[in-house]
Amino acid sequence: MPRILVVEDDADLQFLYHTMLSRRGYEVVTTETATDAIAALADGSFDLLILDINLPDYPGTRVIEYMHTNGARAHNTPILVISAHDGSRSAVYAMGVRNFLIKPVHMQDLLATVDEMLPD
């Protein structure tokens, strides 16, 4: 079963993503901050990272930077950014992000993107 780390500070969205992805058969771990996401990445391996850019402690880009510099296990983990702000799209693509969705996200779009990004 693929493991997904969801980093989202909005409790309602975090619950929705967790519920929909779990029903799809994925193992989902959730965090609310960049600091907690980095700790989760350091402690375990994930098949996909779903990341909000605007987090309460640090920008989500700090998580991406950690993955590339310190997270040997996480270095090749595909990243899906979900953000309310389209302005960061080109910057995060330049950092190696594979997909970018704009909030509000339709759940069928999220599930289709996740299914596409994860190996069979």
Protein Blocks (a to p, Z undefined) as FASTA:
>chain_A
ZZdddddfblklmmmmmmmmmmnopacdddfbfklmmmmmmmpccfbdcddfbdfkbcfk
lmmmmmmmmmmmlmmpccddddfblklmmmmmmnopabdcdddddfklmmmmmmmmpcZZ
